[in-house]
Amino acid sequence: MNGKQSIYNLNREDLLKWAKANSISSFYALKIWENLYRNKFRSFSDMSDLKTDIIKLLDANFYFNTLEIKEVQKSNDSTIKFLFKLEDDSLIETVLMEHKFGKSVCVTTQIGCNIGCNFCASGLKPKMRDLKVCEIVSQVLNVQKYLDENLKEQITHIVVMGIGEPFDNYNNLMKFLSIINDDRALAIGSRHITVSTSGLTPQILEFARENIRANLALSLHAPNNELRSKLMRINKVYPIETIFEALQEYIKITNKRVTFEYIMIKNFNDTLQNAKELADLIEPIKKFAYVNLIPYNPVFEVEYERSTDETIKNFFDFLSKHKIRCVMRREHGSDIDAACGQLRSRYIK
Ligand code: SF4
């Protein structure tokens, strides 16, 4: 794009700095900002409240990156999965989910993923690159555009749980959060934003000190190192005790709860002994813990199976009896390629 960058790479602070360096007043910089995110203009020339020389300057320096919709899959439960094509032809997935409390969008932060969880379609392909800020922001804007055109509803929640390890693209993640959280942009409250990590402890500690107090979820999936290392090779770098030490510190700093994601896999991590190990592990931070039991969504390429409903219920009952706050998460889009990376993996060799 002739040395131009996407305007969606900038947060409000960046835009104000750029405006100041170009002798544009903060009054006009804020108009530009609101035109982007409140009025949702996709062209500078549509911003009729700006002076012509500002529009020319914007055009000379920035452009609007695009995401092309390659496929949209709709599930019977209103989950909608988007396969987007980026400007370099890479493919990414974004998922829109319906809940009682609103509409959430699950965004992707990387093309492929190096964490290598062996239950995940995305982990089967190595990371090609990190997504730019504009590519993460555009997922939300494009899904909102789809909602505006089809359902006239608003995105209320963001979960950063799509393809990739968000903390492995930390700076871009944080800039993205600052844009969607901005009260003059998309204004999605930090309590409505959740970032999920496989357990990169240095970034957990960094995240604890950020101004944006988004929620943290840990993909735990096993109650001990032996099982977890079989599922997630990252556990050999950051074993459970190291992660829990970081979580204790995170809780001390933020006073916020942590959600533990636990995928229920048949005859692997779903026995009552596993439930007891999990309860023991969480016991010291029980007051701040919340467990999400997730029925495993089978991925064609791997051999794991989903636990039975009865096993999940027994696991849930055990945790509840031990006063661990816990929920059996509803499956989203089980009739479509719902597991993270499944839709994309159909298109790539
Ligand atoms: S589950 Fe998440 S962190 Fe693990 S391989 Fe898949 S995308 Fe990466």
Boltz pocket constraint, residues with backbone or C-beta under 6 A from the ligand:
constraints:
  - pocket:
      binder: B
      contacts: [[A, 113], [A, 114], [A, 115], [A, 116], [A, 117], [A, 120], [A, 121], [A, 122], [A, 123], [A, 124], [A, 161], [A, 162], [A, 163], [A, 164], [A, 165], [A, 198], [A, 340]]
      max_distance: 6.0
